[in-house]
Structures are given as structure tokens and as C-alpha cells.
């Protein structure tokens, strides 16, 4: 049996950016499913790893980022999925969760060979992260109902690409993934 980790991508978010209006409805729809996945992972003692942009705050750590977003107007989208004391946290600067981050090392140290991706944005960070995981010979599961998008048509195409070109397994958050 393979060791799995849930990767929560960019959900600690202030939604203070140009695509927020288009993104927010999809985030609201995906949020209960992300919450379900986090609970499922914790129940099965799988690692829950938050990989998040740092908003250009290079001195920041996860508590500081969490404080910023919980004081913002969309704290209701962060509170239900906030990291607990057991969660791991990796800061990223670009779209992929792997680009110049210690994530690959962390996964190898924990013996994880399968990652379950959820979060935002399907057609950007989730897609690029799935590709980078694939080229690292990791098994990838994408919980498609737990991913938020800006453009529905691009998200659909991205999911098809992940499944077809990267051998990602597309799953529903209600499945027993862990």
C-alpha cells in the first residue's frame, strides 16, 4: 500500500487579486469538499500539507499568512480549512507546488508516493503541480470537486489533460481516497 498525502493548494487566500470575482463562486462550491478531504486524511493519519503562495511576504510563516487572511473579508473561506497543529506547510512563489520548494524532499522523507491534490486554481496551480508530480514519478489523484477554477472550460480541459497526459486519477471527495 502506498503512503498518501493531501496537498491543499493556495487555500489560505485573501482573494485580493484581479481574478477573485470569477474565482469566489467556485471556491464556495469546492470548500465543503475540501473540508471533507482534510477530515478524511486526518482520520486515516495521512499527512495534510498546505502549499501556499506567500503574497510576497518573504519573512512570513504560516501563522502570519493565516492571520492576514483571517482578518480579511473572506475569512469564512479559510476558517473551515485552517491548518491544525499536525499540518505541514510549504511556501511557494510560483504556480507549481514543487518549483523551488522543499516539497519533494518532504514527501520523500515521509515515504509518500501518492499525492491527492485539492485547492485552487484547477487550470493553473493544480495543473502545473500535477505535471511536476508526474515527472517526479509520484502517483497523482485530483479531487476534482475539491478544486476551484476561474474559467470552467479551461478547468475541464486541465482535468482532461491531467488524466490523459499525466495519468492522474480523477476522484470525487466522497470516495474513500485515503
URNORVEN-V915482 format. One record per residue. N is the residue number from 0. RES is the residue in three letters. PHI is phi as a letter, one per 20 degrees, with the letter a starting at -180 (NA if undefined). PSI is psi in degrees with one decimal (none if undefined). Layout:
BEGIN
<<N:RES:PHI:PSI> <N:RES:PHI:PSI>>
END
This chain:
BEGIN
<<0:UNK:NA:139.5> <1:UNK:e:151.4> <2:UNK:e:133.9> <3:UNK:d:153.6> <4:UNK:c:144.5> <5:UNK:e:126.7> <6:UNK:d:118.0> <7:UNK:d:111.8> <8:UNK:e:120.3> <9:UNK:l:28.1> <10:UNK:e:-12.2> <11:UNK:e:89.7> <12:UNK:c:139.3> <13:UNK:e:-14.5> <14:UNK:l:39.8> <15:UNK:d:64.9> <16:UNK:b:168.9> <17:UNK:f:-25.1> <18:UNK:e:4.1> <19:UNK:g:-45.0> <20:UNK:g:-44.7> <21:UNK:f:-29.3> <22:UNK:e:-38.1> <23:UNK:g:-44.3> <24:UNK:f:-38.5> <25:UNK:f:-37.2> <26:UNK:f:-44.8> <27:UNK:f:-37.8> <28:UNK:f:-38.7> <29:UNK:f:-24.4> <30:UNK:g:-47.5> <31:UNK:f:-32.4> <32:UNK:f:-35.9> <33:UNK:f:-43.6> <34:UNK:g:-44.4> <35:UNK:f:-44.0> <36:UNK:f:-42.6> <37:UNK:f:-44.9> <38:UNK:f:-43.6> <39:UNK:f:-45.0> <40:UNK:f:-45.1> <41:UNK:f:-39.5> <42:UNK:f:-30.1> <43:UNK:d:15.7> <44:UNK:l:30.8> <45:UNK:e:147.2> <46:UNK:f:138.4> <47:UNK:d:116.7> <48:UNK:d:119.5> <49:UNK:e:125.2> <50:UNK:d:120.2> <51:UNK:b:145.4> <52:UNK:f:155.2> <53:UNK:d:10.5> <54:UNK:l:25.1> <55:UNK:m:9.4> <56:UNK:e:80.8> <57:UNK:f:-8.3> <58:UNK:e:0.6> <59:UNK:e:160.0> <60:UNK:c:176.0> <61:UNK:f:-34.2> <62:UNK:f:-39.8> <63:UNK:f:-44.8> <64:UNK:f:-43.2> <65:UNK:f:-42.3> <66:UNK:g:-42.2> <67:UNK:f:-49.4> <68:UNK:f:-30.4> <69:UNK:f:-15.6> <70:UNK:e:-6.3> <71:UNK:e:175.9> <72:UNK:f:-11.9> <73:UNK:d:34.3> <74:UNK:g:-27.7> <75:UNK:f:-18.8> <76:UNK:e:-9.6> <77:UNK:d:-40.3> <78:UNK:g:-45.7> <79:UNK:f:-18.8> <80:UNK:c:16.1> <81:UNK:g:145.1> <82:UNK:f:143.6> <83:UNK:e:-175.2> <84:UNK:f:-17.7> <85:UNK:e:-15.0> <86:UNK:f:146.7> <87:UNK:e:158.3> <88:UNK:b:131.4> <89:UNK:c:132.1> <90:UNK:e:135.9> <91:UNK:c:160.2> <92:UNK:d:-19.1> <93:UNK:c:-168.1> <94:UNK:f:-45.3> <95:UNK:f:141.9> <96:UNK:f:-14.6> <97:UNK:e:-23.9> <98:UNK:f:109.9> <99:UNK:l:37.4> <100:UNK:d:165.6> <101:UNK:e:13.7> <102:UNK:g:-45.3> <103:UNK:g:-43.9> <104:UNK:f:-45.3> <105:UNK:g:-45.8> <106:UNK:f:-45.1> <107:UNK:f:-40.9> <108:UNK:f:-31.3> <109:UNK:e:3.8> <110:UNK:m:26.4> <111:UNK:e:126.4> <112:UNK:c:-2.8> <113:UNK:c:127.2> <114:UNK:d:141.6> <115:UNK:d:119.1> <116:UNK:e:137.1> <117:UNK:b:166.4> <118:UNK:p:-140.6> <119:UNK:b:148.3> <120:UNK:d:133.4> <121:UNK:g:-50.0> <122:UNK:e:4.9> <123:UNK:c:-93.6> <124:UNK:f:-38.3> <125:UNK:f:-45.8> <126:UNK:g:-51.4> <127:UNK:f:-34.2> <128:UNK:f:-39.8> <129:UNK:f:-41.5> <130:UNK:f:-47.9> <131:UNK:f:-34.0> <132:UNK:f:-42.3> <133:UNK:g:-45.7> <134:UNK:f:-12.9> <135:UNK:e:8.3> <136:UNK:m:33.5> <137:UNK:e:148.4> <138:UNK:f:137.9> <139:UNK:c:130.3> <140:UNK:d:131.2> <141:UNK:d:116.9> <142:UNK:e:90.7> <143:UNK:f:-30.4> <144:UNK:e:-1.9> <145:UNK:d:22.5> <146:UNK:c:134.7> <147:UNK:d:151.4> <148:UNK:c:162.7> <149:UNK:e:-46.0> <150:UNK:d:112.4> <151:UNK:g:-41.1> <152:UNK:f:-39.6> <153:UNK:f:-35.0> <154:UNK:f:-42.7> <155:UNK:f:-45.9> <156:UNK:f:-40.9> <157:UNK:f:-43.2> <158:UNK:f:-40.8> <159:UNK:f:-41.8> <160:UNK:f:-42.9> <161:UNK:f:-42.0> <162:UNK:f:-48.1> <163:UNK:f:-47.8> <164:UNK:e:-21.6> <165:UNK:d:6.6> <166:UNK:l:29.0> <167:UNK:f:143.0> <168:UNK:e:124.1> <169:UNK:e:131.8> <170:UNK:c:165.5> <171:UNK:d:142.3> <172:UNK:f:-19.9> <173:UNK:f:-15.5> <174:UNK:f:160.7> <175:UNK:e:91.7> <176:UNK:e:-32.5> <177:UNK:d:none>>
END
